[in-house]
Amino acid sequence: MVSGHGTHGGKGRCYPFWQSFQACMAGANPGTGCKLEAEDYKECLHHSKKYVRAATIAAEKSRREKAGTLPTNVNDLLTKDFKTGI
């Protein structure tokens, strides 16, 4: 929240991002904007990138299950993917 107060007391989870965005806007030239700070603040509020990534992972898992290439052991999947760079 912009007020800085969290729902359970203390600082809100996005307040540091808001402060960073606000400080950037105070020192920014008109028209240049603070895209990265605004993007961080928006992501903190709405988690849109997080949801897109979760959907992408679920779709890939489903695709691998249908193709029969999904390892039965999660450790095998992680080890294989990290080694091959997939």
DSSP file (Angstrom, degrees, kcal/mol; ACC not computed):
  #  RESIDUE AA STRUCTURE BP1 BP2  ACC     N-H-->O    O-->H-N    N-H-->O    O-->H-N    TCO  KAPPA ALPHA  PHI   PSI    X-CA   Y-CA   Z-CA
    1    1 A M    >         0   0    0      0, 0.0     3,-1.0     0, 0.0    11,-0.2   0.000 360.0 360.0 360.0 149.3    0.0    0.0    0.0
    2    2 A V  T 3   +     0   0    0      1,-0.3    10,-0.0     2,-0.1     0, 0.0   0.797 360.0  66.4 -67.9 -28.0    1.1    3.5   -0.7
    3    3 A S  T 3  S-     0   0    0      2,-0.2    -1,-0.3     1,-0.1     3,-0.1   0.755 105.9-127.8 -66.1 -21.9    0.4    4.5    2.9
    4    4 A G    <   +     0   0    0     -3,-1.0     8,-1.1     1,-0.3     2,-0.5   0.313  69.6 122.3  92.2  -8.6    3.2    2.1    4.0
    5    5 A H  B     -A   11   0A   0      6,-0.2    -1,-0.3    10,-0.0     6,-0.2  -0.764  53.3-142.6 -92.4 129.1    1.0    0.3    6.5
    6    6 A G    >   -     0   0    0      4,-2.8     3,-1.1    -2,-0.5     6,-0.2  -0.310  25.6-108.0 -80.8 169.9    0.7   -3.4    6.0
    7    7 A T  T 3  S+     0   0    0      1,-0.3     3,-0.1     4,-0.1    -1,-0.1   0.737 120.5  37.4 -71.6 -22.1   -2.5   -5.4    6.6
    8    8 A H  T 3  S-     0   0    0      1,-0.5    -1,-0.3     3,-0.1     3,-0.1  -0.028 127.2 -86.1-118.0  29.8   -1.0   -7.0    9.7
    9    9 A G  S <  S+     0   0    0     -3,-1.1    -1,-0.5     1,-0.2    -2,-0.1  -0.059  92.3  61.6  86.7 166.1    0.9   -4.0   11.0
   10   10 A G  S    S-     0   0    0     -4,-0.1    -4,-2.8    -3,-0.1    -1,-0.2  -0.252 101.1 -24.3  74.2-167.7    4.4   -2.9   10.1
   11   11 A K  B     -A    5   0A   0     -6,-0.2    -6,-0.2     1,-0.1    -3,-0.1  -0.494  69.8-110.8 -78.0 146.8    5.4   -1.9    6.6
   12   12 A G    >   -     0   0    0     -8,-1.1     3,-0.9   -11,-0.2    -6,-0.1  -0.387  27.3-114.6 -70.9 155.9    3.5   -3.2    3.6
   13   13 A R  T 3  S+     0   0    0      1,-0.2     4,-0.2     2,-0.1    -1,-0.1   0.787 114.6  41.3 -66.0 -27.2    5.3   -5.7    1.4
   14   14 A C  T 3> S+     0   0    0      1,-0.2     4,-2.2     2,-0.1     3,-0.3   0.449  86.4  96.2 -98.9  -1.7    5.4   -3.3   -1.6
   15   15 A Y  H <> S+     0   0    0     -3,-0.9     4,-2.6     1,-0.2     5,-0.2   0.884  80.8  53.5 -60.8 -41.2    6.2   -0.2    0.3
   16   16 A P  H  > S+     0   0    0      0, 0.0     4,-2.1     0, 0.0    -1,-0.2   0.888 110.0  49.5 -60.6 -35.9   10.0   -0.4   -0.4
   17   17 A F  H  > S+     0   0    0     -3,-0.3     4,-2.4    -4,-0.2    24,-0.2   0.890 110.3  50.8 -67.7 -38.6    9.2   -0.7   -4.1
   18   18 A W  H  X S+     0   0    0     -4,-2.2     4,-2.9     2,-0.2     5,-0.2   0.918 109.4  50.3 -63.9 -42.8    6.9    2.3   -3.9
   19   19 A Q  H  X S+     0   0    0     -4,-2.6     4,-2.6     2,-0.2    -2,-0.2   0.910 111.1  48.9 -62.2 -41.8    9.6    4.4   -2.1
   20   20 A S  H  X S+     0   0    0     -4,-2.1     4,-2.0     2,-0.2    -1,-0.2   0.920 113.6  46.3 -63.6 -44.0   12.1    3.4   -4.8
   21   21 A F  H  X S+     0   0    0     -4,-2.4     4,-2.5    16,-0.2    -2,-0.2   0.911 113.1  49.6 -64.0 -43.5    9.7    4.4   -7.6
   22   22 A Q  H  X S+     0   0    0     -4,-2.9     4,-1.8     1,-0.2    -2,-0.2   0.904 110.8  49.3 -64.1 -42.7    8.8    7.6   -5.8
   23   23 A A  H  X S+     0   0    0     -4,-2.6     4,-1.2     1,-0.2    -1,-0.2   0.882 111.6  49.8 -64.6 -38.3   12.5    8.6   -5.4
   24   24 A C  H  X S+     0   0    0     -4,-2.0     4,-0.9     1,-0.2     3,-0.5   0.923 110.1  49.6 -65.9 -44.3   13.2    7.9   -9.0
   25   25 A M  H  < S+     0   0    0     -4,-2.5     3,-0.3     1,-0.2    -1,-0.2   0.834 106.3  57.2 -65.8 -31.6   10.2   10.0  -10.2
   26   26 A A  H  < S+     0   0    0     -4,-1.8    -1,-0.2     1,-0.2    -2,-0.2   0.829 117.6  32.9 -67.9 -30.8   11.3   12.9   -8.0
   27   27 A G  H  < S+     0   0    0     -4,-1.2    -1,-0.2    -3,-0.5    -2,-0.2   0.410  97.0 108.0-106.0   2.1   14.7   12.9   -9.7
   28   28 A A  S  < S-     0   0    0     -4,-0.9     6,-0.1    -3,-0.3     3,-0.1  -0.502  70.4-117.5 -84.4 148.1   13.7   11.9  -13.2
   29   29 A N    >>  -     0   0    0     -2,-0.2     3,-1.8     4,-0.2     4,-0.9  -0.586  46.4 -90.9 -75.1 143.9   13.6   14.1  -16.2
   30   30 A P  T 34 S+     0   0    0      0, 0.0    -1,-0.1     0, 0.0    -5,-0.0  -0.328 112.4  18.2 -57.8 133.1   10.2   14.5  -17.7
   31   31 A G  T 34 S+     0   0    0     -3,-0.1    -2,-0.0     1,-0.0    -3,-0.0   0.086 105.5  83.8  94.8 -23.5    9.6   11.9  -20.4
   32   32 A T  T <4 S-     0   0    0     -3,-1.8     3,-0.4     2,-0.0    -1,-0.0   0.869  72.8-176.8 -80.4 -36.3   12.4    9.5  -19.3
   33   33 A G     <  -     0   0    0     -4,-0.9     2,-0.2     1,-0.2    -4,-0.2   0.098  37.4 -95.4  67.1 177.3   10.3    7.8  -16.7
   34   34 A C     >  +     0   0    0      1,-0.1     4,-2.6    -6,-0.1     5,-0.2  -0.623  50.0 165.3-130.4  69.2   11.3    5.1  -14.3
   35   35 A K  H  > S+     0   0    0     -3,-0.4     4,-2.6     1,-0.2     5,-0.2   0.883  72.6  48.8 -60.8 -44.2   10.2    2.0  -16.1
   36   36 A L  H  > S+     0   0    0      2,-0.2     4,-2.3     1,-0.2    -1,-0.2   0.920 114.0  45.6 -65.4 -42.6   12.2   -0.5  -14.1
   37   37 A E  H  > S+     0   0    0      2,-0.2     4,-2.3     1,-0.2   -16,-0.2   0.908 114.3  48.7 -65.8 -41.6   11.0    0.9  -10.7
   38   38 A A  H  X S+     0   0    0     -4,-2.6     4,-2.6     2,-0.2    -2,-0.2   0.898 111.2  50.8 -64.1 -40.0    7.4    1.1  -12.0
   39   39 A E  H  X S+     0   0    0     -4,-2.6     4,-2.5    -5,-0.2    -2,-0.2   0.907 110.1  49.3 -64.5 -42.3    7.6   -2.5  -13.2
   40   40 A D  H  X S+     0   0    0     -4,-2.3     4,-2.2     2,-0.2    -2,-0.2   0.922 112.8  47.2 -62.3 -44.4    9.0   -3.7   -9.9
   41   41 A Y  H  X S+     0   0    0     -4,-2.3     4,-2.0   -24,-0.2    -2,-0.2   0.918 112.9  48.6 -64.3 -43.8    6.2   -2.0   -8.0
   42   42 A K  H  X S+     0   0    0     -4,-2.6     4,-2.8     1,-0.2     5,-0.4   0.901 110.9  50.9 -64.0 -41.0    3.5   -3.3  -10.3
   43   43 A E  H  X S+     0   0    0     -4,-2.5     4,-2.4     1,-0.2    -1,-0.2   0.897 108.6  52.2 -63.8 -39.9    4.9   -6.8  -10.1
   44   44 A C  H  < S+     0   0    0     -4,-2.2    -1,-0.2     1,-0.2    -2,-0.2   0.898 115.2  42.0 -62.2 -40.2    4.9   -6.6   -6.3
   45   45 A L  H  < S+     0   0    0     -4,-2.0    -2,-0.2    -5,-0.2    -1,-0.2   0.923 132.3  17.9 -72.0 -44.9    1.2   -5.5   -6.3
   46   46 A H  H  < S-     0   0    0     -4,-2.8    -3,-0.2    -5,-0.1    -2,-0.2   0.636  79.1-143.9-110.5 -17.3   -0.2   -7.8   -8.9
   47   47 A H     X  +     0   0    0     -4,-2.4     4,-2.1    -5,-0.4     5,-0.2   0.796  44.0 151.7  57.6  31.9    2.3  -10.7   -9.4
   48   48 A S  H  >  +     0   0    0     -6,-0.3     4,-2.0     1,-0.2     5,-0.2   0.896  69.1  47.0 -64.1 -41.5    1.6  -10.8  -13.1
   49   49 A K  H  > S+     0   0    0      1,-0.2     4,-2.5     2,-0.2    -1,-0.2   0.882 110.3  54.6 -66.0 -37.2    5.0  -12.2  -14.1
   50   50 A K  H  > S+     0   0    0      1,-0.2     4,-2.3     2,-0.2    -2,-0.2   0.913 109.3  46.6 -62.1 -43.7    4.8  -14.8  -11.4
   51   51 A Y  H  X S+     0   0    0     -4,-2.1     4,-2.2     2,-0.2    -1,-0.2   0.872 111.3  51.3 -68.8 -37.5    1.4  -16.1  -12.7
   52   52 A V  H  X S+     0   0    0     -4,-2.0     4,-2.2     2,-0.2    -2,-0.2   0.923 111.6  48.0 -64.4 -43.3    2.7  -16.2  -16.3
   53   53 A R  H  X S+     0   0    0     -4,-2.5     4,-2.4     2,-0.2    -2,-0.2   0.912 111.0  50.3 -64.6 -42.1    5.7  -18.2  -15.2
   54   54 A A  H  X S+     0   0    0     -4,-2.3     4,-2.2     1,-0.2    -1,-0.2   0.898 111.6  48.6 -62.6 -40.2    3.6  -20.6  -13.2
   55   55 A A  H  X S+     0   0    0     -4,-2.2     4,-2.3     2,-0.2    -1,-0.2   0.885 110.5  51.3 -66.8 -38.7    1.3  -21.1  -16.2
   56   56 A T  H  X S+     0   0    0     -4,-2.2     4,-2.2     2,-0.2    -2,-0.2   0.905 111.1  47.6 -64.4 -42.3    4.2  -21.7  -18.5
   57   57 A I  H  X S+     0   0    0     -4,-2.4     4,-2.4     2,-0.2    -2,-0.2   0.912 112.2  49.5 -65.3 -42.8    5.7  -24.3  -16.1
   58   58 A A  H  X S+     0   0    0     -4,-2.2     4,-2.4     1,-0.2    -2,-0.2   0.893 110.9  49.9 -63.9 -40.0    2.3  -26.1  -15.8
   59   59 A A  H  X S+     0   0    0     -4,-2.3     4,-2.5     2,-0.2    -1,-0.2   0.901 111.5  48.4 -65.6 -40.8    1.9  -26.1  -19.6
   60   60 A E  H  X S+     0   0    0     -4,-2.2     4,-2.5     2,-0.2    -2,-0.2   0.895 111.4  50.2 -66.3 -39.6    5.3  -27.6  -20.0
   61   61 A K  H  X S+     0   0    0     -4,-2.4     4,-2.4     2,-0.2    -2,-0.2   0.929 112.0  47.6 -62.8 -45.0    4.7  -30.2  -17.4
   62   62 A S  H  X S+     0   0    0     -4,-2.4     4,-2.4     2,-0.2    -2,-0.2   0.905 111.4  50.9 -62.1 -42.1    1.4  -31.1  -19.1
   63   63 A R  H  X S+     0   0    0     -4,-2.5     4,-2.0     1,-0.2    -2,-0.2   0.914 111.9  46.9 -62.4 -43.2    3.1  -31.3  -22.5
   64   64 A R  H  X>S+     0   0    0     -4,-2.5     5,-2.1     2,-0.2     4,-1.0   0.867 110.3  52.8 -68.5 -35.7    5.8  -33.6  -21.1
   65   65 A E  H  <5S+     0   0    0     -4,-2.4     3,-0.4     2,-0.2    -2,-0.2   0.930 111.1  46.5 -63.4 -44.8    3.3  -35.8  -19.3
   66   66 A K  H  <5S+     0   0    0     -4,-2.4    -2,-0.2     1,-0.2    -1,-0.2   0.863 114.2  47.6 -64.9 -36.1    1.3  -36.3  -22.6
   67   67 A A  H  <5S-     0   0    0     -4,-2.0    -1,-0.2    -5,-0.2    -2,-0.2   0.625 109.8-124.9 -79.8 -13.2    4.5  -37.0  -24.5
   68   68 A G  T  <5S+     0   0    0     -4,-1.0    -3,-0.2    -3,-0.4    -4,-0.1   0.709  80.7 113.0  77.5  20.5    5.6  -39.5  -21.9
   69   69 A T      < +     0   0    0     -5,-2.1    -4,-0.2    -6,-0.2    -5,-0.1   0.308  37.5 114.0-106.7   8.4    8.9  -37.7  -21.3
   70   70 A L        -     0   0    0     -6,-0.9    -9,-0.0    -5,-0.1     7,-0.0  -0.704  68.4-126.0 -82.1 120.6    8.3  -36.5  -17.8
   71   71 A P        -     0   0    0      0, 0.0    -2,-0.1     0, 0.0     6,-0.1  -0.292   7.4-135.2 -62.6 150.4   10.7  -38.2  -15.3
   72   72 A T  S    S+     0   0    0      1,-0.1     2,-0.5     2,-0.0     3,-0.1   0.753  91.1  63.4 -78.2 -23.3    9.0  -39.9  -12.4
   73   73 A N  S  > S-     0   0    0      1,-0.1     4,-1.6     2,-0.0     3,-0.4  -0.899  72.9-149.5-107.0 125.8   11.6  -38.5  -10.0
   74   74 A V  H  > S+     0   0    0     -2,-0.5     4,-2.5     1,-0.2     5,-0.2   0.866  98.9  57.8 -60.5 -37.7   11.7  -34.7   -9.5
   75   75 A N  H  > S+     0   0    0      1,-0.2     4,-2.6     2,-0.2    -1,-0.2   0.873 104.0  52.5 -61.8 -37.2   15.4  -34.8   -8.8
   76   76 A D  H  > S+     0   0    0     -3,-0.4     4,-2.6     2,-0.2     5,-0.2   0.908 109.5  49.5 -63.2 -41.2   16.0  -36.5  -12.1
   77   77 A L  H  X S+     0   0    0     -4,-1.6     4,-2.4     2,-0.2    -2,-0.2   0.933 113.6  44.6 -63.3 -47.4   14.1  -33.7  -13.9
   78   78 A L  H  X S+     0   0    0     -4,-2.5     4,-2.3     2,-0.2     5,-0.2   0.926 115.6  46.8 -64.5 -45.4   16.1  -31.0  -12.1
   79   79 A T  H  X S+     0   0    0     -4,-2.6     4,-2.0    -5,-0.2    -2,-0.2   0.929 114.6  46.8 -63.4 -46.0   19.5  -32.6  -12.6
   80   80 A K  H  X S+     0   0    0     -4,-2.6     4,-2.2    -5,-0.2     6,-0.3   0.927 113.9  46.9 -62.6 -46.8   18.8  -33.4  -16.3
   81   81 A D  H  X>S+     0   0    0     -4,-2.4     4,-1.5    -5,-0.2     5,-1.0   0.867 112.9  48.7 -67.3 -36.9   17.5  -29.9  -17.1
   82   82 A F  H  <5S+     0   0    0     -4,-2.3    -1,-0.2    -5,-0.2    -2,-0.2   0.863 112.6  48.6 -71.7 -34.2   20.3  -28.1  -15.3
   83   83 A K  H  <5S+     0   0    0     -4,-2.0    -2,-0.2    -5,-0.2    -1,-0.2   0.898 118.5  38.0 -71.3 -39.3   23.0  -30.2  -17.0
   84   84 A T  H  <5S-     0   0    0     -4,-2.2    -2,-0.2    -5,-0.2    -1,-0.2   0.661 105.5-124.3 -87.8 -15.7   21.5  -29.7  -20.5
   85   85 A G  T  <5       0   0    0     -4,-1.5    -3,-0.2    -5,-0.2    -4,-0.1   0.666 360.0 360.0  82.6  15.9   20.6  -26.1  -20.0
   86   86 A I      <       0   0    0     -5,-1.0    -4,-0.2    -6,-0.3    -5,-0.1   0.487 360.0 360.0 -78.0 360.0   16.9  -26.7  -21.0
